[in-house]
Amino acid sequence: MPLSKKKINLLREFTEFICEECKKPEKEVGKLQPHRICRGYRGGEYCMRNIKMVCKKCHDLYHFSEF
């Protein structure tokens, strides 16, 4: 089940609003998004140990296997 907006906002605060991949602040790259490290089709869940908060650019790169 996807994360609630409240949990996403808490994760954004926890990362101090900095993308965990490119290390740029949210004010430069837009609102951070949760990315499942282990993808859903591989059994990855939306749990804290499987989430990385990233900007849209980094999130897109993950899904196009650029990382």
C-alpha positions as CSV (number, residue, x, y, z in Angstrom):
1,M,0.0,0.0,0.0
2,P,1.4,3.4,-0.9
3,L,2.5,5.8,1.8
4,S,0.1,8.4,3.2
5,K,0.8,12.1,2.5
6,K,1.6,12.5,6.2
7,K,4.3,9.8,6.1
8,I,5.7,11.2,2.9
9,N,6.0,14.7,4.6
10,L,7.6,13.1,7.6
11,L,10.2,11.4,5.4
12,R,10.8,14.7,3.6
13,E,11.5,16.4,7.0
14,F,13.7,13.5,8.1
15,T,15.9,13.9,5.0
16,E,16.0,17.7,5.7
17,F,14.3,18.2,2.3
18,I,17.4,17.1,0.4
19,C,17.4,14.4,-2.3
20,E,19.1,11.3,-1.0
21,E,20.6,10.7,-4.5
22,C,21.8,14.0,-6.0
23,K,22.0,15.8,-2.6
24,K,20.2,18.9,-4.0
25,P,17.6,20.7,-1.8
26,E,13.9,20.5,-2.5
27,K,13.8,24.2,-3.3
28,E,16.0,23.6,-6.3
29,V,14.6,20.3,-7.6
30,G,10.9,20.2,-6.5
31,K,9.1,18.2,-3.9
32,L,10.8,14.9,-3.0
33,Q,9.2,11.6,-3.9
34,P,9.4,8.2,-2.2
35,H,11.2,5.6,-4.3
36,R,11.1,1.9,-3.4
37,I,14.7,0.6,-3.4
38,C,13.4,-3.0,-4.0
39,R,10.7,-2.5,-6.7
40,G,7.1,-3.5,-6.1
41,Y,7.1,-6.3,-8.7
42,R,10.1,-7.8,-6.8
43,G,8.2,-7.8,-3.6
44,G,9.4,-4.4,-2.3
45,E,7.0,-2.7,0.1
46,Y,6.4,0.9,1.1
47,C,8.2,0.5,4.4
48,M,10.8,2.8,5.9
49,R,13.8,0.5,5.2
50,N,12.8,0.2,1.6
51,I,12.2,3.9,0.9
52,K,14.6,6.5,-0.5
53,M,13.4,10.1,-0.8
54,V,14.5,11.5,-4.2
55,C,13.7,14.3,-6.6
56,K,11.7,13.7,-9.8
57,K,14.8,13.7,-12.0
58,C,16.5,11.0,-9.8
59,H,13.3,9.1,-9.5
60,D,12.9,9.0,-13.3
61,L,16.5,7.9,-13.6
62,Y,15.9,5.0,-11.3
63,H,13.0,3.8,-13.3
64,F,14.9,4.0,-16.5
65,S,17.8,2.1,-14.9
66,E,20.3,4.9,-15.1
67,F,21.6,4.3,-11.6
